[in-house]
Amino acid sequence: MSNITHSTRRRMMERKRAMLFVAWVLIAGAAPLCADSVRTVSVAGTAEIRVAPDTVIWKVAASETDPKDLFAAKRRVEARMNQLRALKVRLGIADADFEEGQMLIKREYDTDARGARGAFRWFVVSQQVVIRQTDIRRFDEFLDALAAGGGEVEYTFESSRIFDLRREARIAALRAAKEKASALAAAASAKVGRVVSVSEYLPAGQDRGFLASGTLLEANVAPDSSSGRILPGAIVVQATVYATFELE
């Protein structure tokens, strides 16, 4: 009885091993077929929109130093701030477009060649004002008035529609990506199907600037589409979208 039981168990084990082997062969053989059954193309689309600026952001810094008298430097900064407040009224700047920063006070010291701190040099007192100019036609008037008082004056041009422009650029970039994918698919005698993924960021694992298709991305990507006139001082809003499509 024990011999029959042992023989039966051995046959059952052999049958089980055979079934496992067949299952492994089926899975291994099916894997390439599954991988090949879904073909994809991965591309990057870049679009830019050019628009004339309609806003100027001014940054005016009042800064004074004094080797002995901290309060003397502070009084000179306060005098400059009073001049700027008077300009605010004269130029008709709204309260919401005139922002004063906090007054900063610090000590500065001499340093040697190794960067070690040496003797005290002076007190530094500074304060900054940020002004938003919405009538760009008065640029020269603002520049002359702000620069006349001395100190550091910086400005940048911006657009009040910047967030809308970024949304438009992203949509245009996606359209450009689909057009590029369609052209690549046509060259391979295929058609673009449904979208698999869309992202503003490089796909995971592509840190060196390569797409899943093996395409090298240039550091300064040339736009696939551009809209707007070429204007001096124009603001350029650029967006890049990475997309993967199925191939039919």
CYANA upper distance limits for C-alpha pairs under 8 A (distance plus 0.5 A):
  1 MET  CA      5 THR  CA      6.83
  2 SER  CA      6 HIS  CA      6.64
  3 ASN  CA      7 SER  CA      6.67
  4 ILE  CA      8 THR  CA      6.60
  5 THR  CA      9 ARG  CA      6.69
  6 HIS  CA     10 ARG  CA      6.76
  7 SER  CA     11 ARG  CA      6.82
  8 THR  CA     12 MET  CA      6.70
  9 ARG  CA     13 MET  CA      6.70
 10 ARG  CA     14 GLU  CA      6.72
 11 ARG  CA     15 ARG  CA      6.57
 12 MET  CA     16 LYS  CA      6.63
 13 MET  CA     17 ARG  CA      6.71
 14 GLU  CA     18 ALA  CA      6.68
 15 ARG  CA     19 MET  CA      6.71
 16 LYS  CA     20 LEU  CA      6.74
 17 ARG  CA     21 PHE  CA      6.65
 18 ALA  CA     22 VAL  CA      6.74
 19 MET  CA     23 ALA  CA      6.67
 20 LEU  CA     24 TRP  CA      6.65
 21 PHE  CA     25 VAL  CA      6.75
 22 VAL  CA     26 LEU  CA      6.73
 23 ALA  CA     27 ILE  CA      6.70
 24 TRP  CA     28 ALA  CA      6.51
 25 VAL  CA     29 GLY  CA      6.46
 26 LEU  CA     30 ALA  CA      6.53
 27 ILE  CA     31 ALA  CA      6.70
 28 ALA  CA     32 PRO  CA      8.19
 29 GLY  CA     33 LEU  CA      7.82
 30 ALA  CA     34 CYS  CA      6.73
 31 ALA  CA     35 ALA  CA      6.75
 32 PRO  CA     36 ASP  CA      6.55
 33 LEU  CA     37 SER  CA      6.46
 34 CYS  CA     38 VAL  CA      7.57
 35 ALA  CA     39 ARG  CA      8.34
 38 VAL  CA    246 GLU  CA      7.46
 38 VAL  CA    247 LEU  CA      8.01
 39 ARG  CA    246 GLU  CA      6.35
 39 ARG  CA    247 LEU  CA      5.86
 39 ARG  CA    248 GLU  CA      8.22
 40 THR  CA    244 THR  CA      7.05
 40 THR  CA    245 PHE  CA      5.96
 40 THR  CA    246 GLU  CA      4.84
 40 THR  CA    247 LEU  CA      5.78
 41 VAL  CA    181 ALA  CA      7.09
 41 VAL  CA    185 ALA  CA      8.16
 41 VAL  CA    213 SER  CA      7.14
 41 VAL  CA    244 THR  CA      6.12
 41 VAL  CA    245 PHE  CA      5.97
 41 VAL  CA    246 GLU  CA      6.99
 41 VAL  CA    247 LEU  CA      7.36
 42 SER  CA    181 ALA  CA      7.81
 42 SER  CA    211 LEU  CA      7.14
 42 SER  CA    212 ALA  CA      6.57
 42 SER  CA    213 SER  CA      6.22
 42 SER  CA    242 TYR  CA      7.84
 42 SER  CA    243 ALA  CA      6.25
 42 SER  CA    244 THR  CA      4.75
 42 SER  CA    245 PHE  CA      7.03
 43 VAL  CA    177 ALA  CA      6.52
 43 VAL  CA    180 LYS  CA      7.58
 43 VAL  CA    181 ALA  CA      6.80
 43 VAL  CA    211 LEU  CA      7.53
 43 VAL  CA    213 SER  CA      8.14
 43 VAL  CA    242 TYR  CA      6.41
 43 VAL  CA    243 ALA  CA      6.11
 43 VAL  CA    244 THR  CA      6.94
 44 ALA  CA    177 ALA  CA      6.01
 44 ALA  CA    240 THR  CA      7.23
 44 ALA  CA    241 VAL  CA      6.15
 44 ALA  CA    242 TYR  CA      4.93
 44 ALA  CA    243 ALA  CA      6.79
 45 GLY  CA    173 ALA  CA      5.30
 45 GLY  CA    174 LEU  CA      6.45
 45 GLY  CA    175 ARG  CA      8.00
 45 GLY  CA    176 ALA  CA      5.54
 45 GLY  CA    177 ALA  CA      4.47
 45 GLY  CA    178 LYS  CA      8.25
 45 GLY  CA    180 LYS  CA      7.99
 45 GLY  CA    223 PRO  CA      8.18
 45 GLY  CA    224 ASP  CA      6.86
 45 GLY  CA    240 THR  CA      6.07
 45 GLY  CA    241 VAL  CA      5.80
 45 GLY  CA    242 TYR  CA      6.96
 45 GLY  CA    243 ALA  CA      8.43
 46 THR  CA    172 ALA  CA      8.35
 46 THR  CA    173 ALA  CA      5.23
 46 THR  CA    174 LEU  CA      8.33
 46 THR  CA    176 ALA  CA      7.30
 46 THR  CA    177 ALA  CA      7.95
 46 THR  CA    221 VAL  CA      7.87
 46 THR  CA    222 ALA  CA      7.76
 46 THR  CA    223 PRO  CA      5.29
 46 THR  CA    224 ASP  CA      5.79
 46 THR  CA    225 SER  CA      7.35
 46 THR  CA    238 GLN  CA      7.62
 46 THR  CA    239 ALA  CA      6.17
 46 THR  CA    240 THR  CA      4.77
 46 THR  CA    241 VAL  CA      6.97
 47 ALA  CA    169 ALA  CA      6.23
 47 ALA  CA    170 ARG  CA      7.74
 47 ALA  CA    172 ALA  CA      6.33
 47 ALA  CA    173 ALA  CA      5.15
 47 ALA  CA    176 ALA  CA      7.76
 47 ALA  CA    223 PRO  CA      5.53
 47 ALA  CA    224 ASP  CA      6.21
 47 ALA  CA    225 SER  CA      5.33
 47 ALA  CA    226 SER  CA      6.29
 47 ALA  CA    238 GLN  CA      6.21
 47 ALA  CA    239 ALA  CA      6.09
 47 ALA  CA    240 THR  CA      7.09
 48 GLU  CA    169 ALA  CA      6.49
 48 GLU  CA    223 PRO  CA      6.75
 48 GLU  CA    225 SER  CA      6.98
 48 GLU  CA    226 SER  CA      5.39
 48 GLU  CA    227 SER  CA      7.10
 48 GLU  CA    236 VAL  CA      6.98
 48 GLU  CA    237 VAL  CA      5.92
 48 GLU  CA    238 GLN  CA      4.69
 48 GLU  CA    239 ALA  CA      6.95
 49 ILE  CA    165 LEU  CA      7.69
 49 ILE  CA    169 ALA  CA      6.89
 49 ILE  CA    226 SER  CA      6.26
 49 ILE  CA    227 SER  CA      5.47
 49 ILE  CA    228 GLY  CA      6.39
 49 ILE  CA    236 VAL  CA      6.22
 49 ILE  CA    237 VAL  CA      5.70
 49 ILE  CA    238 GLN  CA      6.99
 50 ARG  CA    226 SER  CA      8.13
 50 ARG  CA    227 SER  CA      6.70
 50 ARG  CA    228 GLY  CA      5.25
 50 ARG  CA    229 ARG  CA      6.91
 50 ARG  CA    230 ILE  CA      7.55
 50 ARG  CA    231 LEU  CA      8.45
 50 ARG  CA    234 ALA  CA      6.58
 50 ARG  CA    235 ILE  CA      6.14
 50 ARG  CA    236 VAL  CA      5.16
 50 ARG  CA    237 VAL  CA      6.97
 51 VAL  CA    159 SER  CA      8.31
 51 VAL  CA    228 GLY  CA      6.58
 51 VAL  CA    229 ARG  CA      7.68
 51 VAL  CA    231 LEU  CA      8.27
 51 VAL  CA    234 ALA  CA      6.03
 51 VAL  CA    235 ILE  CA      5.90
 51 VAL  CA    236 VAL  CA      7.22
 52 ALA  CA    159 SER  CA      8.00
 52 ALA  CA    231 LEU  CA      7.24
 52 ALA  CA    233 GLY  CA      7.72
 52 ALA  CA    234 ALA  CA      5.28
 52 ALA  CA    235 ILE  CA      6.64
 53 PRO  CA    157 PHE  CA      6.31
 53 PRO  CA    158 GLU  CA      5.73
 53 PRO  CA    159 SER  CA      5.39
 53 PRO  CA    233 GLY  CA      8.10
 53 PRO  CA    234 ALA  CA      6.78
 53 PRO  CA    235 ILE  CA      6.72
 54 ASP  CA    134 THR  CA      6.98
 54 ASP  CA    135 ASP  CA      7.64
 54 ASP  CA    136 ILE  CA      6.42
 54 ASP  CA    157 PHE  CA      7.98
 54 ASP  CA    158 GLU  CA      6.96
 54 ASP  CA    159 SER  CA      5.81
 54 ASP  CA    160 SER  CA      7.20
 55 THR  CA    132 ARG  CA      7.48
 55 THR  CA    133 GLN  CA      6.19
 55 THR  CA    134 THR  CA      5.31
 55 THR  CA    135 ASP  CA      7.40
 55 THR  CA    136 ILE  CA      6.55
 55 THR  CA    157 PHE  CA      6.39
 55 THR  CA    158 GLU  CA      5.62
 55 THR  CA    159 SER  CA      6.23
 55 THR  CA    160 SER  CA      7.20
 56 VAL  CA    132 ARG  CA      6.45
 56 VAL  CA    133 GLN  CA      5.50
 56 VAL  CA    134 THR  CA      7.14
 56 VAL  CA    136 ILE  CA      7.14
 56 VAL  CA    139 PHE  CA      8.39
 56 VAL  CA    155 TYR  CA      7.07
 56 VAL  CA    156 THR  CA      6.26
 56 VAL  CA    157 PHE  CA      5.22
 56 VAL  CA    158 GLU  CA      6.59
 57 ILE  CA    130 VAL  CA      7.48
 57 ILE  CA    131 ILE  CA      6.31
 57 ILE  CA    132 ARG  CA      5.30
 57 ILE  CA    133 GLN  CA      6.79
 57 ILE  CA    155 TYR  CA      5.89
 57 ILE  CA    156 THR  CA      5.81
 57 ILE  CA    157 PHE  CA      6.93
 57 ILE  CA    158 GLU  CA      7.81
 58 TRP  CA    129 VAL  CA      8.48
 58 TRP  CA    130 VAL  CA      6.09
 58 TRP  CA    131 ILE  CA      5.44
 58 TRP  CA    132 ARG  CA      6.88
 58 TRP  CA    133 GLN  CA      8.10
 58 TRP  CA    153 VAL  CA      7.59
 58 TRP  CA    154 GLU  CA      6.24
 58 TRP  CA    155 TYR  CA      4.91
 58 TRP  CA    156 THR  CA      7.30
 59 LYS  CA    128 GLN  CA      7.38
 59 LYS  CA    129 VAL  CA      6.32
 59 LYS  CA    130 VAL  CA      5.18
 59 LYS  CA    131 ILE  CA      7.02
 59 LYS  CA    152 GLU  CA      8.46
 59 LYS  CA    153 VAL  CA      6.32
 59 LYS  CA    154 GLU  CA      5.59
 59 LYS  CA    155 TYR  CA      6.62
 60 VAL  CA    128 GLN  CA      6.17
 60 VAL  CA    129 VAL  CA      5.73
 60 VAL  CA    130 VAL  CA      7.00
 60 VAL  CA    146 LEU  CA      8.08
 60 VAL  CA    151 GLY  CA      7.65
 60 VAL  CA    152 GLU  CA      6.25
 60 VAL  CA    153 VAL  CA      5.14
 60 VAL  CA    154 GLU  CA      6.99
 61 ALA  CA    126 SER  CA      7.49
 61 ALA  CA    127 GLN  CA      6.37
 61 ALA  CA    128 GLN  CA      4.85
 61 ALA  CA    129 VAL  CA      6.92
 61 ALA  CA    151 GLY  CA      6.48
 61 ALA  CA    152 GLU  CA      5.71
 61 ALA  CA    153 VAL  CA      7.12
 62 ALA  CA     77 VAL  CA      6.25
 62 ALA  CA     80 ARG  CA      6.87
 62 ALA  CA     81 MET  CA      7.66
 62 ALA  CA    126 SER  CA      5.98
 62 ALA  CA    127 GLN  CA      5.85
 62 ALA  CA    128 GLN  CA      6.64
 62 ALA  CA    151 GLY  CA      6.06
 62 ALA  CA    152 GLU  CA      7.56
 63 SER  CA     77 VAL  CA      6.77
 63 SER  CA    124 VAL  CA      7.66
 63 SER  CA    125 VAL  CA      6.20
 63 SER  CA    126 SER  CA      4.64
 63 SER  CA    127 GLN  CA      7.04
 63 SER  CA    151 GLY  CA      7.36
 64 GLU  CA     73 ALA  CA      5.86
 64 GLU  CA     74 LYS  CA      7.94
 64 GLU  CA     76 ARG  CA      7.38
 64 GLU  CA     77 VAL  CA      6.84
 64 GLU  CA    124 VAL  CA      6.40
 64 GLU  CA    125 VAL  CA      5.88
 64 GLU  CA    126 SER  CA      6.88
 65 THR  CA     73 ALA  CA      6.23
 65 THR  CA    122 TRP  CA      6.75
 65 THR  CA    123 PHE  CA      5.93
 65 THR  CA    124 VAL  CA      5.08
 65 THR  CA    125 VAL  CA      6.84
 66 ASP  CA     70 LEU  CA      6.84
 66 ASP  CA     72 ALA  CA      7.76
 66 ASP  CA     73 ALA  CA      6.25
 66 ASP  CA    122 TRP  CA      5.81
 66 ASP  CA    123 PHE  CA      5.80
 66 ASP  CA    124 VAL  CA      7.37
 67 PRO  CA    121 ARG  CA      6.53
 67 PRO  CA    122 TRP  CA      4.34
 67 PRO  CA    123 PHE  CA      6.45
 68 LYS  CA    122 TRP  CA      7.20
 68 LYS  CA    123 PHE  CA      7.84
 69 ASP  CA     73 ALA  CA      7.29
 69 ASP  CA    123 PHE  CA      8.13
 70 LEU  CA     74 LYS  CA      6.80
 70 LEU  CA    123 PHE  CA      6.35
 70 LEU  CA    124 VAL  CA      8.33
 70 LEU  CA    125 VAL  CA      8.33
 71 PHE  CA     75 ARG  CA      6.58
 72 ALA  CA     76 ARG  CA      6.96
 73 ALA  CA     77 VAL  CA      6.90
 73 ALA  CA    123 PHE  CA      8.16
 73 ALA  CA    124 VAL  CA      7.88
 73 ALA  CA    125 VAL  CA      6.71
 74 LYS  CA     78 GLU  CA      6.72
 74 LYS  CA    125 VAL  CA      6.45
 75 ARG  CA     79 ALA  CA      6.67
 76 ARG  CA     80 ARG  CA      6.89
 77 VAL  CA     81 MET  CA      6.74
 77 VAL  CA    125 VAL  CA      7.54
 77 VAL  CA    126 SER  CA      7.17
 77 VAL  CA    127 GLN  CA      7.75
 78 GLU  CA     82 ASN  CA      6.71
 79 ALA  CA     83 GLN  CA      6.94
 80 ARG  CA     84 LEU  CA      6.92
 80 ARG  CA    149 GLY  CA      7.84
 81 MET  CA     85 ARG  CA      6.73
 82 ASN  CA     86 ALA  CA      6.72
 83 GLN  CA     87 LEU  CA      6.76
 83 GLN  CA    149 GLY  CA      8.04
 84 LEU  CA     88 LYS  CA      6.69
 84 LEU  CA    146 LEU  CA      8.18
 85 ARG  CA     89 VAL  CA      7.22
 86 ALA  CA     90 ARG  CA      6.81
 87 LEU  CA     91 LEU  CA      6.31
 87 LEU  CA    145 ALA  CA      7.92
 87 LEU  CA    146 LEU  CA      8.40
 88 LYS  CA     92 GLY  CA      6.49
 88 LYS  CA     93 ILE  CA      5.60
 88 LYS  CA     94 ALA  CA      8.25
 88 LYS  CA     98 PHE  CA      7.97
 89 VAL  CA     93 ILE  CA      6.88
 91 LEU  CA    142 PHE  CA      8.18
 93 ILE  CA     97 ASP  CA      6.87
 93 ILE  CA     98 PHE  CA      7.31
 93 ILE  CA    133 GLN  CA      8.20
 94 ALA  CA     98 PHE  CA      7.11
 95 ASP  CA     99 GLU  CA      8.16
 97 ASP  CA    130 VAL  CA      8.29
 97 ASP  CA    131 ILE  CA      6.00
 97 ASP  CA    132 ARG  CA      5.32
 97 ASP  CA    133 GLN  CA      7.76
 98 PHE  CA    129 VAL  CA      7.57
 98 PHE  CA    130 VAL  CA      6.51
 98 PHE  CA    131 ILE  CA      5.27
 98 PHE  CA    132 ARG  CA      7.19
 99 GLU  CA    129 VAL  CA      6.15
 99 GLU  CA    130 VAL  CA      5.67
 99 GLU  CA    131 ILE  CA      6.96
100 GLU  CA    127 GLN  CA      8.21
100 GLU  CA    128 GLN  CA      6.67
100 GLU  CA    129 VAL  CA      5.07
100 GLU  CA    130 VAL  CA      7.03
101 GLY  CA    127 GLN  CA      6.55
101 GLY  CA    128 GLN  CA      5.72
101 GLY  CA    129 VAL  CA      6.47
101 GLY  CA    130 VAL  CA      8.40
102 GLN  CA    127 GLN  CA      6.56
102 GLN  CA    128 GLN  CA      7.91
103 MET  CA    125 VAL  CA      7.58
103 MET  CA    126 SER  CA      6.25
103 MET  CA    127 GLN  CA      5.13
103 MET  CA    128 GLN  CA      8.24
104 LEU  CA    124 VAL  CA      8.45
104 LEU  CA    125 VAL  CA      6.17
104 LEU  CA    126 SER  CA      5.74
104 LEU  CA    127 GLN  CA      6.71
105 ILE  CA    123 PHE  CA      7.72
105 ILE  CA    124 VAL  CA      6.22
105 ILE  CA    125 VAL  CA      5.11
105 ILE  CA    126 SER  CA      7.18
106 LYS  CA    123 PHE  CA      6.44
106 LYS  CA    124 VAL  CA      5.84
106 LYS  CA    125 VAL  CA      7.21
107 ARG  CA    120 PHE  CA      8.00
107 ARG  CA    121 ARG  CA      8.14
107 ARG  CA    122 TRP  CA      6.57
107 ARG  CA    123 PHE  CA      5.22
107 ARG  CA    124 VAL  CA      6.62
108 GLU  CA    120 PHE  CA      6.84
108 GLU  CA    121 ARG  CA      6.11
108 GLU  CA    122 TRP  CA      6.12
108 GLU  CA    123 PHE  CA      6.82
108 GLU  CA    124 VAL  CA      7.60
109 TYR  CA    117 ARG  CA      6.74
109 TYR  CA    118 GLY  CA      6.48
109 TYR  CA    119 ALA  CA      6.14
109 TYR  CA    120 PHE  CA      4.86
109 TYR  CA    121 ARG  CA      5.32
109 TYR  CA    122 TRP  CA      7.63
110 ASP  CA    117 ARG  CA      6.53
110 ASP  CA    118 GLY  CA      5.37
110 ASP  CA    119 ALA  CA      6.03
110 ASP  CA    120 PHE  CA      6.85
110 ASP  CA    121 ARG  CA      6.53
111 THR  CA    115 GLY  CA      5.73
111 THR  CA    116 ALA  CA      5.81
111 THR  CA    117 ARG  CA      5.14
111 THR  CA    118 GLY  CA      5.66
111 THR  CA    119 ALA  CA      8.37
112 ASP  CA    116 ALA  CA      6.03
112 ASP  CA    117 ARG  CA      7.33
112 ASP  CA    118 GLY  CA      7.30
135 ASP  CA    139 PHE  CA      8.18
138 ARG  CA    142 PHE  CA      6.87
139 PHE  CA    143 LEU  CA      6.63
140 ASP  CA    144 ASP  CA      6.61
141 GLU  CA    145 ALA  CA      6.74
142 PHE  CA    146 LEU  CA      6.49
143 LEU  CA    147 ALA  CA      6.40
144 ASP  CA    148 ALA  CA      6.50
145 ALA  CA    149 GLY  CA      7.90
146 LEU  CA    150 GLY  CA      8.21
146 LEU  CA    153 VAL  CA      7.67
147 ALA  CA    151 GLY  CA      7.92
147 ALA  CA    152 GLU  CA      8.46
147 ALA  CA    153 VAL  CA      6.98
157 PHE  CA    233 GLY  CA      8.39
157 PHE  CA    235 ILE  CA      8.12
158 GLU  CA    162 ILE  CA      8.23
158 GLU  CA    235 ILE  CA      7.47
159 SER  CA    235 ILE  CA      7.94
161 ARG  CA    165 LEU  CA      6.56
162 ILE  CA    166 ARG  CA      6.72
162 ILE  CA    237 VAL  CA      8.39
163 PHE  CA    167 ARG  CA      6.96
164 ASP  CA    168 GLU  CA      6.78
165 LEU  CA    169 ALA  CA      6.56
165 LEU  CA    237 VAL  CA      7.31
166 ARG  CA    170 ARG  CA      6.75
166 ARG  CA    237 VAL  CA      6.92
166 ARG  CA    238 GLN  CA      7.88
166 ARG  CA    239 ALA  CA      7.59
167 ARG  CA    171 ILE  CA      6.94
168 GLU  CA    172 ALA  CA      6.69
169 ALA  CA    173 ALA  CA      6.54
169 ALA  CA    237 VAL  CA      7.49
169 ALA  CA    238 GLN  CA      6.76
169 ALA  CA    239 ALA  CA      6.01
170 ARG  CA    174 LEU  CA      6.82
170 ARG  CA    239 ALA  CA      5.85
170 ARG  CA    240 THR  CA      7.28
170 ARG  CA    241 VAL  CA      7.25
171 ILE  CA    175 ARG  CA      6.89
172 ALA  CA    176 ALA  CA      6.71
172 ALA  CA    225 SER  CA      7.95
173 ALA  CA    177 ALA  CA      6.65
173 ALA  CA    224 ASP  CA      8.13
173 ALA  CA    225 SER  CA      8.00
173 ALA  CA    239 ALA  CA      6.85
173 ALA  CA    240 THR  CA      6.35
173 ALA  CA    241 VAL  CA      6.28
174 LEU  CA    178 LYS  CA      6.79
174 LEU  CA    240 THR  CA      8.49
174 LEU  CA    241 VAL  CA      6.33
174 LEU  CA    242 TYR  CA      8.30
174 LEU  CA    243 ALA  CA      8.01
175 ARG  CA    179 GLU  CA      6.78
176 ALA  CA    180 LYS  CA      6.67
176 ALA  CA    224 ASP  CA      6.65
176 ALA  CA    225 SER  CA      7.23
177 ALA  CA    181 ALA  CA      6.65
177 ALA  CA    241 VAL  CA      7.70
177 ALA  CA    242 TYR  CA      7.83
177 ALA  CA    243 ALA  CA      7.20
178 LYS  CA    182 SER  CA      6.59
178 LYS  CA    243 ALA  CA      8.33
179 GLU  CA    183 ALA  CA      6.79
180 LYS  CA    184 LEU  CA      6.82
181 ALA  CA    185 ALA  CA      6.53
181 ALA  CA    192 VAL  CA      7.32
181 ALA  CA    245 PHE  CA      7.97
182 SER  CA    186 ALA  CA      6.57
182 SER  CA    191 LYS  CA      7.02
182 SER  CA    192 VAL  CA      6.09
183 ALA  CA    187 ALA  CA      6.88
184 LEU  CA    188 ALA  CA      7.06
185 ALA  CA    189 SER  CA      6.79
185 ALA  CA    190 ALA  CA      5.35
185 ALA  CA    191 LYS  CA      5.87
185 ALA  CA    192 VAL  CA      6.79
185 ALA  CA    247 LEU  CA      7.55
186 ALA  CA    190 ALA  CA      5.80
186 ALA  CA    191 LYS  CA      6.64
190 ALA  CA    247 LEU  CA      6.75
190 ALA  CA    248 GLU  CA      6.23
191 LYS  CA    247 LEU  CA      6.09
191 LYS  CA    248 GLU  CA      5.55
192 VAL  CA    245 PHE  CA      6.83
192 VAL  CA    246 GLU  CA      6.54
192 VAL  CA    247 LEU  CA      5.39
192 VAL  CA    248 GLU  CA      6.60
193 GLY  CA    245 PHE  CA      6.63
193 GLY  CA    246 GLU  CA      5.37
193 GLY  CA    247 LEU  CA      5.86
193 GLY  CA    248 GLU  CA      6.29
194 ARG  CA    245 PHE  CA      6.33
194 ARG  CA    246 GLU  CA      6.16
195 VAL  CA    243 ALA  CA      7.91
195 VAL  CA    244 THR  CA      6.57
195 VAL  CA    245 PHE  CA      4.86
195 VAL  CA    246 GLU  CA      6.83
196 VAL  CA    243 ALA  CA      7.99
196 VAL  CA    244 THR  CA      5.82
196 VAL  CA    245 PHE  CA      5.73
196 VAL  CA    246 GLU  CA      7.07
197 SER  CA    243 ALA  CA      6.05
197 SER  CA    244 THR  CA      5.75
197 SER  CA    245 PHE  CA      7.75
198 VAL  CA    241 VAL  CA      7.42
198 VAL  CA    242 TYR  CA      6.24
198 VAL  CA    243 ALA  CA      4.93
198 VAL  CA    244 THR  CA      7.17
199 SER  CA    203 PRO  CA      8.22
199 SER  CA    241 VAL  CA      6.27
199 SER  CA    242 TYR  CA      5.69
199 SER  CA    243 ALA  CA      6.92
200 GLU  CA    240 THR  CA      6.74
200 GLU  CA    241 VAL  CA      5.21
200 GLU  CA    242 TYR  CA      6.51
201 TYR  CA    241 VAL  CA      7.77
201 TYR  CA    242 TYR  CA      7.37
202 LEU  CA    206 GLN  CA      6.75
202 LEU  CA    207 ASP  CA      7.66
202 LEU  CA    209 GLY  CA      8.08
202 LEU  CA    211 LEU  CA      8.05
202 LEU  CA    242 TYR  CA      7.24
203 PRO  CA    211 LEU  CA      7.64
203 PRO  CA    212 ALA  CA      8.13
203 PRO  CA    242 TYR  CA      8.15
206 GLN  CA    210 PHE  CA      5.83
206 GLN  CA    211 LEU  CA      6.76
206 GLN  CA    212 ALA  CA      7.90
209 GLY  CA    216 LEU  CA      6.53
209 GLY  CA    217 LEU  CA      5.80
209 GLY  CA    218 GLU  CA      8.10
210 PHE  CA    214 GLY  CA      6.10
210 PHE  CA    215 THR  CA      6.01
210 PHE  CA    216 LEU  CA      5.25
210 PHE  CA    217 LEU  CA      6.50
211 LEU  CA    215 THR  CA      5.85
211 LEU  CA    216 LEU  CA      7.26
211 LEU  CA    217 LEU  CA      7.99
217 LEU  CA    221 VAL  CA      7.66
223 PRO  CA    238 GLN  CA      8.43
230 ILE  CA    234 ALA  CA      7.63
